[in-house]
Amino acid sequence: MAIHTAEAHDIDVRIDEAAAATEALARQYFGEAAYLRRDIHDDRETGEEKAVFEVHYCFRDPENDFGRLAALHNEFINVFARDTSPDVVGHVVLMAIPSDAD
């Protein structure tokens, strides 16, 4: 039981560190108003729950400036995958918010 608790604590610490690093990177790319929300999503294929980092940031007109938005997302994801792990990219959701309010 103590080993299981220690492993769970280690995973929680690693998730906390990854969240902090993700939020810092998001602020570099999307501005200081960017923030991270941790959530749990159900995998429709397996039925398992997985931790997801939702990066929320202000982008004034995502529908009409989609080309720049897509390029910004690609650049962020490429750096994120390089600095962390390509396996983790599936746990990141980028959410453009039209104003500073969520």
C-alpha positions as CSV (number, residue, x, y, z in Angstrom):
1,M,0.0,0.0,0.0
2,A,2.8,2.4,0.9
3,I,4.5,1.7,-2.5
4,H,1.2,2.4,-4.4
5,T,0.8,5.7,-2.4
6,A,4.4,6.7,-3.2
7,E,3.9,6.0,-6.9
8,A,0.7,8.0,-7.0
9,H,2.5,10.9,-5.3
10,D,5.4,10.7,-7.8
11,I,2.9,10.8,-10.7
12,D,1.1,13.8,-9.1
13,V,4.4,15.7,-8.7
14,R,5.3,14.9,-12.4
15,I,1.9,16.1,-13.5
16,D,2.2,19.3,-11.5
17,E,5.7,20.0,-13.0
18,A,4.4,19.3,-16.5
19,A,1.4,21.7,-15.9
20,A,3.7,24.5,-14.7
21,A,6.0,24.0,-17.7
22,T,3.0,23.9,-20.1
23,E,1.6,27.1,-18.7
24,A,5.0,28.8,-18.9
25,L,5.4,27.8,-22.6
26,A,1.8,28.9,-23.3
27,R,2.5,32.3,-21.9
28,Q,5.6,32.6,-24.2
29,Y,3.5,31.8,-27.3
30,F,0.0,33.2,-26.4
31,G,0.8,36.0,-24.0
32,E,0.6,36.6,-20.3
33,A,-3.2,36.1,-20.1
34,A,-2.8,32.5,-21.1
35,Y,-3.6,30.0,-18.4
36,L,-3.8,26.3,-17.9
37,R,-6.8,24.3,-16.7
38,R,-6.4,20.7,-15.8
39,D,-9.3,18.5,-16.6
40,I,-10.2,14.8,-17.0
41,H,-11.6,13.6,-20.4
42,D,-13.1,10.3,-21.2
43,D,-11.4,8.4,-24.0
44,R,-14.2,7.4,-26.3
45,E,-12.3,4.5,-27.8
46,T,-11.1,2.9,-24.5
47,G,-13.5,4.3,-22.0
48,E,-10.6,5.3,-19.8
49,E,-10.1,8.7,-18.2
50,K,-7.0,10.7,-19.1
51,A,-5.6,13.9,-17.7
52,V,-5.8,16.8,-20.1
53,F,-4.1,20.2,-20.0
54,E,-6.4,22.8,-21.5
55,V,-4.4,25.9,-22.5
56,H,-6.8,28.9,-22.7
57,Y,-5.6,32.1,-24.3
58,C,-6.9,35.2,-25.9
59,F,-7.1,35.3,-29.7
60,R,-9.4,38.1,-30.9
61,D,-10.8,36.6,-34.1
62,P,-10.0,32.9,-34.5
63,E,-12.6,32.4,-37.3
64,N,-11.3,35.1,-39.6
65,D,-7.6,34.8,-38.7
66,F,-7.5,31.0,-38.9
67,G,-4.2,30.8,-40.9
68,R,-2.3,32.7,-38.2
69,L,-4.0,30.7,-35.5
70,A,-3.2,27.4,-37.1
71,A,0.5,28.4,-37.5
72,L,0.7,29.5,-33.9
73,H,-0.8,26.2,-32.7
74,N,1.6,24.2,-34.9
75,E,4.6,26.2,-33.6
76,F,3.5,25.7,-29.9
77,I,2.8,22.0,-30.4
78,N,6.2,21.4,-32.1
79,V,8.1,23.1,-29.3
80,F,6.0,21.4,-26.7
81,A,6.6,17.9,-28.2
82,R,10.3,18.7,-28.5
83,D,10.7,19.9,-24.9
84,T,8.5,17.2,-23.3
85,S,7.5,14.1,-25.3
86,P,5.5,13.5,-28.4
87,D,3.3,11.1,-26.4
88,V,2.2,13.9,-24.1
89,V,0.9,16.1,-27.0
90,G,-2.4,14.0,-27.0
91,H,-3.1,15.4,-23.5
92,V,-3.0,19.1,-24.6
93,V,-6.0,21.0,-25.8
94,L,-5.5,24.6,-27.1
95,M,-8.6,26.8,-26.7
96,A,-8.6,30.2,-28.3
97,I,-10.9,32.6,-26.3
98,P,-12.1,35.7,-28.2
99,S,-11.5,38.0,-25.2
100,D,-9.5,38.0,-21.9
101,A,-12.6,36.6,-20.1
102,D,-13.3,32.9,-20.1
